[in-house]
Amino acid sequence: MKTQVIRCAKRETSRVTCRKNVLERALPAALAAYGEVFLFTDETVFALYGKKVRAALGDIPVFAMPAGERYKTHETLFALLSAMAEAGLHRTACLVCLGGGVVGDIGGLAASLYMRGIACIQVPTTLLSQVDSSVGGKTAIDFCGVKNLVGAFFQPREVFADPAFFATLPAREVRCGLGEIVKHGALSADIFDALQANRDRLSDLSFLAGIVPANIAFKAGVVRADPTEKGLRKCLNLGHTTAHAFELSDGKLSHGEYVLVGTLFEAEYAKSLEGSDEAYLCALQALCLAVLGGMPSLPDAGEAARAALLDKKNTGKGSVVLTVPFAKGEWRLAELPVAKYAQTLAAIGRKLC
């Protein structure tokens, strides 16, 4: 795999590099500029890659959190900040976040808070985090039962995406990452065509290694144009309002699987919009189902809809905001009263499930 460097944000120092052997080569070279380095990871990732990290970076301080979304809390955040303080880190230090989206989100937020901001390098180890959460500078923890309620926009200095990490991912983690890749396909005609042309090898590691840079470049372009989600970046919420509704009310699937479900439901709603391309929307739904392996068992869609009001994207005025697919490479914003959204979601659930 050739090295690819993608500029991610307006800051000259924020970029994404796609290449192999990042732990052995690219990361040590990048960290040579810092006098102090601190590694944040989770226990599962450190068990897999701890020896490589030690061999490459030496005896640096490490904080390994328990793995899982349920630990994406203020307790973990402050435990990390305490460990950083105990290590005596200064403002010139660099925090390396090695892991999936949970590690990246908490670590990025910790870097933004510690001494009002220190350097952060993201090394995402899951497909989902490589194509989505590590790119764009969104950092957060879950709080008071709401996903990503407390957070900040904070760009990492570097993101290193290495396809070698995919070899240790369970099949479900690959499917989770494909959820965000399909979402990008709903926004980018080129990515959609690539997915359609490779329907029989969507989980093939060589295919994924090849399509990751295109996904990162697409998201980086959106983030560069709208870093704080004032306009264009709202497109990246496609499928997510309904995904979060089911995720909050059910919680049995992965985030990426719920994104696929949300895209399925919202594509069905989009068919009712004047001028939408129904043939394309059907093809997008078929792609979602191909990745999911069929429609999963879901709770009552009408009840799940009420959880959407807790989503931070919504107005707080009893309305639900959707970013929906419309035609190939096109999307629309829709705002529905919560009662109408619940009614619509329940009708779609009866049709699709």
C-alpha positions as a Markdown table, in Angstrom:
| # | Residue | x | y | z |
|---|---|---|---|---|
| 1 | Met | 0.0 | 0.0 | 0.0 |
| 2 | Lys | 1.4 | 3.4 | -1.0 |
| 3 | Thr | 1.6 | 6.2 | 1.5 |
| 4 | Gln | -1.3 | 8.6 | 1.0 |
| 5 | Val | -1.4 | 12.0 | 2.9 |
| 6 | Ile | -4.8 | 13.7 | 3.0 |
| 7 | Arg | -5.2 | 17.2 | 4.4 |
| 8 | Cys | -8.0 | 17.0 | 6.9 |
| 9 | Ala | -8.5 | 20.5 | 8.3 |
| 10 | Lys | -7.7 | 24.1 | 7.7 |
| 11 | Arg | -4.8 | 23.9 | 10.1 |
| 12 | Glu | -1.6 | 23.0 | 8.3 |
| 13 | Thr | -0.6 | 20.6 | 11.1 |
| 14 | Ser | -3.7 | 18.4 | 10.8 |
| 15 | Arg | -3.4 | 15.6 | 8.3 |
| 16 | Val | -4.2 | 12.0 | 7.7 |
| 17 | Thr | -1.7 | 9.5 | 6.5 |
| 18 | Cys | -2.7 | 6.1 | 5.0 |
| 19 | Arg | 0.1 | 3.6 | 5.0 |
| 20 | Lys | 1.3 | 0.3 | 6.4 |
| 21 | Asn | 3.6 | -0.2 | 9.5 |
| 22 | Val | 2.6 | 3.0 | 11.2 |
| 23 | Leu | 3.5 | 1.7 | 14.7 |
| 24 | Glu | 7.0 | 0.7 | 13.5 |
| 25 | Arg | 7.8 | 3.7 | 11.2 |
| 26 | Ala | 5.5 | 6.7 | 10.8 |
| 27 | Leu | 4.5 | 7.1 | 14.5 |
| 28 | Pro | 8.0 | 7.1 | 16.0 |
| 29 | Ala | 9.1 | 9.6 | 13.3 |
| 30 | Ala | 6.2 | 11.9 | 14.1 |
| 31 | Leu | 6.8 | 11.7 | 17.8 |
| 32 | Ala | 10.4 | 12.7 | 17.5 |
| 33 | Ala | 9.3 | 16.3 | 17.6 |
| 34 | Tyr | 7.9 | 16.0 | 21.2 |
| 35 | Gly | 9.8 | 15.8 | 24.4 |
| 36 | Glu | 7.0 | 13.9 | 26.2 |
| 37 | Val | 4.7 | 11.2 | 24.9 |
| 38 | Phe | 1.7 | 9.6 | 26.6 |
| 39 | Leu | -0.2 | 6.7 | 25.2 |
| 40 | Phe | -4.0 | 6.2 | 25.7 |
| 41 | Thr | -5.5 | 3.0 | 24.6 |
| 42 | Asp | -7.9 | 0.3 | 25.8 |
| 43 | Glu | -7.1 | -3.1 | 27.4 |
| 44 | Thr | -8.0 | -5.1 | 24.3 |
| 45 | Val | -5.9 | -3.1 | 21.9 |
| 46 | Phe | -3.0 | -2.9 | 24.3 |
| 47 | Ala | -3.0 | -6.7 | 24.6 |
| 48 | Leu | -2.8 | -7.0 | 20.8 |
| 49 | Tyr | -0.3 | -4.2 | 20.1 |
| 50 | Gly | 1.4 | -3.3 | 23.4 |
| 51 | Lys | 4.6 | -5.1 | 22.6 |
| 52 | Lys | 4.9 | -3.4 | 19.2 |
| 53 | Val | 4.3 | 0.0 | 20.9 |
| 54 | Arg | 6.9 | -0.7 | 23.5 |
| 55 | Ala | 9.4 | -1.8 | 20.9 |
| 56 | Ala | 8.8 | 1.3 | 18.8 |
| 57 | Leu | 8.3 | 4.0 | 21.4 |
| 58 | Gly | 10.1 | 2.7 | 24.5 |
| 59 | Asp | 9.0 | 2.9 | 28.1 |
| 60 | Ile | 6.4 | 5.7 | 27.7 |
| 61 | Pro | 3.5 | 6.1 | 30.2 |
| 62 | Val | 0.4 | 4.3 | 29.2 |
| 63 | Phe | -3.3 | 4.5 | 30.4 |
| 64 | Ala | -5.4 | 1.6 | 29.2 |
| 65 | Met | -9.2 | 1.9 | 29.8 |
| 66 | Pro | -11.6 | -1.0 | 29.8 |
| 67 | Ala | -12.9 | -1.6 | 26.3 |
| 68 | Gly | -16.4 | -0.6 | 25.3 |
| 69 | Glu | -18.9 | 2.2 | 24.8 |
| 70 | Arg | -20.2 | 1.9 | 28.3 |
| 71 | Tyr | -16.9 | 3.2 | 29.6 |
| 72 | Lys | -17.1 | 6.4 | 27.4 |
| 73 | Thr | -17.9 | 8.4 | 30.6 |
| 74 | His | -16.7 | 11.3 | 32.6 |
| 75 | Glu | -15.1 | 8.8 | 35.1 |
| 76 | Thr | -12.9 | 7.5 | 32.3 |
| 77 | Leu | -12.1 | 11.0 | 31.0 |
| 78 | Phe | -11.0 | 12.2 | 34.5 |
| 79 | Ala | -9.1 | 9.1 | 35.2 |
| 80 | Leu | -7.1 | 9.7 | 32.0 |
| 81 | Leu | -6.6 | 13.4 | 32.9 |
| 82 | Ser | -5.4 | 12.3 | 36.4 |
| 83 | Ala | -2.9 | 9.9 | 34.9 |
| 84 | Met | -1.6 | 12.6 | 32.5 |
| 85 | Ala | -1.1 | 15.0 | 35.4 |
| 86 | Glu | 0.6 | 12.3 | 37.5 |
| 87 | Ala | 3.0 | 11.7 | 34.6 |
| 88 | Gly | 3.9 | 15.4 | 34.8 |
| 89 | Leu | 3.0 | 16.2 | 31.2 |
| 90 | His | 3.6 | 19.7 | 30.0 |
| 91 | Arg | 1.9 | 21.7 | 27.3 |
| 92 | Thr | 4.6 | 20.6 | 24.8 |
| 93 | Ala | 3.6 | 16.9 | 25.3 |
| 94 | Cys | 1.7 | 14.7 | 22.8 |
| 95 | Leu | -1.1 | 12.3 | 23.6 |
| 96 | Val | -1.3 | 9.3 | 21.3 |
| 97 | Cys | -4.7 | 7.7 | 21.0 |
| 98 | Leu | -4.4 | 4.1 | 19.9 |
| 99 | Gly | -7.8 | 2.3 | 19.5 |
| 100 | Gly | -11.3 | 2.6 | 18.1 |
| 101 | Gly | -13.8 | 5.4 | 18.3 |
| 102 | Val | -14.2 | 5.3 | 22.0 |
| 103 | Val | -10.5 | 5.8 | 22.7 |
| 104 | Gly | -10.3 | 8.5 | 20.0 |
| 105 | Asp | -13.2 | 10.4 | 21.3 |
| 106 | Ile | -12.2 | 10.4 | 25.0 |
| 107 | Gly | -8.5 | 10.9 | 24.2 |
| 108 | Gly | -9.2 | 13.8 | 21.8 |
| 109 | Leu | -11.4 | 15.5 | 24.5 |
| 110 | Ala | -8.7 | 15.0 | 27.1 |
| 111 | Ala | -6.1 | 16.5 | 24.9 |
| 112 | Ser | -8.3 | 19.5 | 24.3 |
| 113 | Leu | -8.8 | 20.0 | 28.0 |
| 114 | Tyr | -5.3 | 19.3 | 29.5 |
| 115 | Met | -3.5 | 22.6 | 30.0 |
| 116 | Arg | -6.1 | 24.1 | 27.6 |
| 117 | Gly | -4.9 | 21.9 | 24.8 |
| 118 | Ile | -1.9 | 19.7 | 24.0 |
| 119 | Ala | -0.9 | 17.9 | 20.7 |
| 120 | Cys | -2.9 | 14.8 | 19.9 |
| 121 | Ile | -2.1 | 12.0 | 17.4 |
| 122 | Gln | -4.9 | 9.5 | 16.5 |
| 123 | Val | -4.0 | 6.0 | 15.5 |
| 124 | Pro | -7.4 | 4.4 | 14.8 |
| 125 | Thr | -7.4 | 0.6 | 14.9 |
| 126 | Thr | -11.0 | -0.2 | 13.7 |
| 127 | Leu | -12.5 | 0.3 | 10.2 |
| 128 | Leu | -15.1 | 2.6 | 11.7 |
| 129 | Ser | -12.7 | 4.8 | 13.4 |
| 130 | Gln | -10.4 | 5.0 | 10.4 |
| 131 | Val | -13.1 | 6.2 | 8.0 |
| 132 | Asp | -15.2 | 8.2 | 10.4 |
| 133 | Ser | -14.5 | 9.1 | 14.1 |
| 134 | Ser | -10.8 | 9.8 | 13.9 |
| 135 | Val | -11.3 | 12.3 | 11.0 |
| 136 | Gly | -12.8 | 15.7 | 11.7 |
| 137 | Gly | -11.9 | 16.6 | 15.2 |
| 138 | Lys | -15.2 | 15.7 | 17.0 |
| 139 | Thr | -14.4 | 14.6 | 20.5 |
| 140 | Ala | -16.9 | 13.6 | 23.2 |
| 141 | Ile | -18.1 | 11.5 | 26.1 |
| 142 | Asp | -21.6 | 10.1 | 26.7 |
| 143 | Phe | -23.3 | 11.9 | 29.6 |
| 144 | Cys | -26.6 | 11.6 | 31.4 |
| 145 | Gly | -27.7 | 8.8 | 29.1 |
| 146 | Val | -27.1 | 10.9 | 25.9 |
| 147 | Lys | -24.5 | 9.8 | 23.4 |
| 148 | Asn | -21.7 | 12.4 | 22.8 |
| 149 | Leu | -23.4 | 15.0 | 24.9 |
| 150 | Val | -20.2 | 16.6 | 26.3 |
| 151 | Gly | -17.4 | 17.3 | 23.8 |
| 152 | Ala | -15.5 | 19.7 | 21.7 |
| 153 | Phe | -14.1 | 20.2 | 18.2 |
| 154 | Phe | -10.4 | 19.6 | 18.5 |
| 155 | Gln | -8.3 | 18.6 | 15.5 |
| 156 | Pro | -5.5 | 16.1 | 16.0 |
| 157 | Arg | -2.1 | 17.0 | 14.7 |
| 158 | Glu | -1.9 | 13.7 | 12.7 |
| 159 | Val | -4.1 | 10.6 | 12.0 |
| 160 | Phe | -2.3 | 7.4 | 10.9 |
| 161 | Ala | -4.6 | 4.9 | 9.2 |
| 162 | Asp | -3.0 | 1.4 | 8.7 |
| 163 | Pro | -5.0 | -1.4 | 7.0 |
| 164 | Ala | -2.9 | -4.0 | 8.9 |
| 165 | Phe | -5.1 | -3.4 | 12.0 |
| 166 | Phe | -8.1 | -4.9 | 10.1 |
| 167 | Ala | -6.6 | -8.4 | 10.3 |
| 168 | Thr | -7.5 | -8.6 | 14.0 |
| 169 | Leu | -11.1 | -7.2 | 13.7 |
| 170 | Pro | -14.0 | -9.5 | 14.3 |
| 171 | Ala | -16.5 | -9.8 | 11.4 |
| 172 | Arg | -19.0 | -7.6 | 13.3 |
| 173 | Glu | -16.5 | -4.8 | 13.7 |
| 174 | Val | -15.9 | -4.9 | 9.9 |
| 175 | Arg | -19.7 | -4.7 | 9.4 |
| 176 | Cys | -19.8 | -1.8 | 11.8 |
| 177 | Gly | -17.2 | 0.2 | 9.8 |
| 178 | Leu | -19.1 | -0.7 | 6.6 |
| 179 | Gly | -22.1 | 1.2 | 8.0 |
| 180 | Glu | -20.2 | 4.5 | 7.8 |
| 181 | Ile | -18.7 | 3.6 | 4.4 |
| 182 | Val | -22.2 | 3.0 | 3.0 |
| 183 | Lys | -23.2 | 6.3 | 4.5 |
| 184 | His | -20.4 | 8.0 | 2.6 |
| 185 | Gly | -21.6 | 6.1 | -0.4 |
| 186 | Ala | -25.0 | 7.7 | 0.0 |
| 187 | Leu | -23.3 | 11.1 | -0.2 |
| 188 | Ser | -20.6 | 10.4 | -2.8 |
| 189 | Ala | -21.5 | 9.0 | -6.2 |
| 190 | Asp | -17.9 | 7.6 | -6.7 |
| 191 | Ile | -18.0 | 5.7 | -3.4 |
| 192 | Phe | -21.5 | 4.4 | -4.1 |
| 193 | Asp | -20.4 | 3.1 | -7.5 |
| 194 | Ala | -17.3 | 1.4 | -6.0 |
| 195 | Leu | -19.5 | -0.3 | -3.4 |
| 196 | Gln | -22.0 | -1.5 | -6.0 |
| 197 | Ala | -19.3 | -2.8 | -8.2 |
| 198 | Asn | -17.8 | -4.9 | -5.3 |
| 199 | Arg | -21.0 | -6.2 | -3.7 |
| 200 | Asp | -19.5 | -9.7 | -3.5 |
| 201 | Arg | -16.4 | -8.6 | -1.7 |
| 202 | Leu | -17.4 | -5.8 | 0.7 |
| 203 | Ser | -15.8 | -7.6 | 3.7 |
| 204 | Asp | -12.6 | -8.5 | 1.8 |
| 205 | Leu | -9.6 | -6.9 | 3.6 |
| 206 | Ser | -7.9 | -5.9 | 0.3 |
| 207 | Phe | -11.0 | -4.1 | -0.9 |
| 208 | Leu | -11.4 | -2.3 | 2.4 |
| 209 | Ala | -7.7 | -1.2 | 2.4 |
| 210 | Gly | -8.3 | 0.2 | -1.1 |
| 211 | Ile | -11.6 | 2.1 | -0.3 |
| 212 | Val | -10.5 | 3.6 | 3.1 |
| 213 | Pro | -8.5 | 6.4 | 1.6 |
| 214 | Ala | -11.4 | 7.5 | -0.6 |
| 215 | Asn | -13.7 | 7.6 | 2.4 |
| 216 | Ile | -11.2 | 9.6 | 4.4 |
| 217 | Ala | -10.6 | 12.0 | 1.6 |
| 218 | Phe | -14.4 | 12.5 | 1.2 |
| 219 | Lys | -14.9 | 13.2 | 4.9 |
| 220 | Ala | -11.8 | 15.4 | 5.1 |
| 221 | Gly | -13.1 | 17.5 | 2.2 |
| 222 | Val | -16.4 | 18.0 | 4.0 |
| 223 | Val | -14.7 | 18.9 | 7.3 |
| 224 | Arg | -12.3 | 21.2 | 5.7 |
| 225 | Ala | -15.2 | 23.2 | 4.1 |
| 226 | Asp | -17.3 | 23.2 | 7.4 |
| 227 | Pro | -15.2 | 22.3 | 10.4 |
| 228 | Thr | -17.8 | 23.1 | 13.1 |
| 229 | Glu | -20.9 | 21.8 | 11.4 |
| 230 | Lys | -22.7 | 25.0 | 10.4 |
| 231 | Gly | -23.9 | 23.8 | 7.0 |
| 232 | Leu | -22.3 | 21.2 | 4.7 |
| 233 | Arg | -21.0 | 19.0 | 7.5 |
| 234 | Lys | -24.6 | 18.2 | 8.4 |
| 235 | Cys | -24.6 | 15.8 | 5.5 |
| 236 | Leu | -22.5 | 13.4 | 7.6 |
| 237 | Asn | -25.5 | 12.9 | 9.9 |
| 238 | Leu | -27.2 | 10.9 | 7.1 |
| 239 | Gly | -29.1 | 8.0 | 8.7 |
| 240 | His | -27.9 | 9.0 | 12.1 |
| 241 | Thr | -31.0 | 10.5 | 13.6 |
| 242 | Thr | -32.9 | 7.2 | 13.2 |
| 243 | Ala | -29.8 | 5.2 | 14.0 |
| 244 | His | -29.4 | 7.0 | 17.3 |
| 245 | Ala | -33.1 | 6.5 | 18.1 |
| 246 | Phe | -32.8 | 2.8 | 17.8 |
| 247 | Glu | -29.4 | 2.8 | 19.5 |
| 248 | Leu | -30.7 | 4.6 | 22.5 |
| 249 | Ser | -33.9 | 2.5 | 22.8 |
| 250 | Asp | -32.4 | -0.9 | 21.9 |
| 251 | Gly | -28.6 | -1.0 | 22.1 |
| 252 | Lys | -28.3 | -4.6 | 20.8 |
| 253 | Leu | -26.4 | -3.8 | 17.6 |
| 254 | Ser | -23.2 | -1.9 | 16.9 |
| 255 | His | -23.3 | 1.8 | 16.0 |
| 256 | Gly | -22.4 | 1.0 | 12.4 |
| 257 | Glu | -25.2 | -1.5 | 12.2 |
| 258 | Tyr | -27.7 | 1.0 | 13.5 |
| 259 | Val | -26.4 | 3.5 | 10.9 |
| 260 | Leu | -27.3 | 1.0 | 8.2 |
| 261 | Val | -30.7 | 0.5 | 9.7 |
| 262 | Gly | -31.1 | 4.3 | 10.0 |
| 263 | Thr | -30.1 | 4.7 | 6.3 |
| 264 | Leu | -32.7 | 2.0 | 5.3 |
| 265 | Phe | -35.5 | 3.8 | 7.2 |
| 266 | Glu | -34.6 | 7.3 | 6.0 |
| 267 | Ala | -34.2 | 6.2 | 2.4 |
| 268 | Glu | -37.7 | 4.8 | 2.7 |
| 269 | Tyr | -38.9 | 8.2 | 4.0 |
| 270 | Ala | -37.0 | 10.0 | 1.2 |
| 271 | Lys | -39.1 | 8.1 | -1.4 |
| 272 | Ser | -42.0 | 10.4 | -0.4 |
| 273 | Leu | -40.1 | 13.6 | -1.2 |
| 274 | Glu | -40.9 | 15.2 | -4.5 |
| 275 | Gly | -38.1 | 14.7 | -7.1 |
| 276 | Ser | -36.3 | 11.9 | -5.2 |
| 277 | Asp | -34.8 | 9.0 | -7.2 |
| 278 | Glu | -36.7 | 5.9 | -6.1 |
| 279 | Ala | -34.6 | 3.5 | -8.1 |
| 280 | Tyr | -31.4 | 4.8 | -6.5 |
| 281 | Leu | -33.0 | 4.7 | -3.0 |
| 282 | Cys | -33.9 | 1.1 | -3.5 |
| 283 | Ala | -30.4 | 0.3 | -4.6 |
| 284 | Leu | -29.0 | 2.0 | -1.5 |
| 285 | Gln | -31.4 | 0.0 | 0.7 |
| 286 | Ala | -30.3 | -3.2 | -1.0 |
| 287 | Leu | -26.7 | -2.3 | -0.3 |
| 288 | Cys | -27.5 | -1.7 | 3.4 |
| 289 | Leu | -29.3 | -5.1 | 3.6 |
| 290 | Ala | -26.3 | -6.8 | 1.9 |
| 291 | Val | -24.0 | -5.6 | 4.6 |
| 292 | Leu | -26.4 | -6.4 | 7.4 |
| 293 | Gly | -27.2 | -9.8 | 6.0 |
| 294 | Gly | -30.9 | -9.1 | 6.2 |
| 295 | Met | -33.1 | -7.0 | 8.4 |
| 296 | Pro | -32.3 | -7.4 | 12.1 |
| 297 | Ser | -34.8 | -7.7 | 14.9 |
| 298 | Leu | -35.8 | -4.2 | 16.1 |
| 299 | Pro | -37.9 | -2.7 | 18.8 |
| 300 | Asp | -41.1 | -0.9 | 18.0 |
| 301 | Ala | -40.1 | 1.9 | 15.7 |
| 302 | Gly | -42.7 | 4.4 | 17.0 |
| 303 | Glu | -41.4 | 4.0 | 20.6 |
| 304 | Ala | -37.8 | 4.3 | 19.3 |
| 305 | Ala | -38.7 | 7.6 | 17.6 |
| 306 | Arg | -39.2 | 9.3 | 20.9 |
| 307 | Ala | -35.6 | 8.7 | 21.8 |
| 308 | Ala | -34.6 | 10.8 | 18.8 |
| 309 | Leu | -35.5 | 14.0 | 20.8 |
| 310 | Leu | -32.4 | 13.3 | 22.9 |
| 311 | Asp | -30.2 | 13.5 | 19.9 |
| 312 | Lys | -28.2 | 16.7 | 20.0 |
| 313 | Lys | -28.9 | 17.4 | 16.3 |
| 314 | Asn | -32.5 | 18.2 | 17.0 |
| 315 | Thr | -34.1 | 21.5 | 17.7 |
| 316 | Gly | -35.3 | 21.1 | 21.3 |
| 317 | Lys | -38.7 | 22.4 | 20.1 |
| 318 | Gly | -40.4 | 19.1 | 19.6 |
| 319 | Ser | -39.0 | 18.5 | 16.1 |
| 320 | Val | -36.7 | 15.9 | 14.7 |
| 321 | Val | -34.1 | 16.7 | 12.1 |
| 322 | Leu | -33.1 | 14.2 | 9.4 |
| 323 | Thr | -30.4 | 14.2 | 6.8 |
| 324 | Val | -31.8 | 11.9 | 4.2 |
| 325 | Pro | -30.5 | 10.4 | 0.9 |
| 326 | Phe | -32.3 | 11.9 | -2.1 |
| 327 | Ala | -30.5 | 10.9 | -5.4 |
| 328 | Lys | -27.0 | 9.6 | -6.2 |
| 329 | Gly | -24.6 | 12.0 | -4.5 |
| 330 | Glu | -27.4 | 14.2 | -3.2 |
| 331 | Trp | -29.0 | 14.6 | 0.2 |
| 332 | Arg | -31.7 | 16.8 | 1.8 |
| 333 | Leu | -32.5 | 18.0 | 5.3 |
| 334 | Ala | -36.0 | 17.3 | 6.7 |
| 335 | Glu | -37.6 | 18.5 | 9.9 |
| 336 | Leu | -40.6 | 16.6 | 11.3 |
| 337 | Pro | -42.7 | 17.2 | 14.4 |
| 338 | Val | -41.9 | 14.3 | 16.8 |
| 339 | Ala | -45.4 | 12.9 | 16.6 |
| 340 | Lys | -45.2 | 12.8 | 12.8 |
| 341 | Tyr | -41.7 | 11.3 | 12.9 |
| 342 | Ala | -42.9 | 8.6 | 15.3 |
| 343 | Gln | -45.9 | 7.9 | 13.1 |
| 344 | Thr | -43.7 | 7.8 | 9.9 |
| 345 | Leu | -41.1 | 5.5 | 11.6 |
| 346 | Ala | -43.7 | 3.1 | 12.8 |
| 347 | Ala | -45.2 | 2.8 | 9.3 |
| 348 | Ile | -41.8 | 2.3 | 7.8 |
| 349 | Gly | -41.0 | -0.3 | 10.4 |
| 350 | Arg | -44.2 | -2.3 | 9.6 |
| 351 | Lys | -43.2 | -2.2 | 5.9 |
| 352 | Leu | -39.5 | -3.2 | 6.3 |
| 353 | Cys | -39.4 | -5.4 | 9.3 |
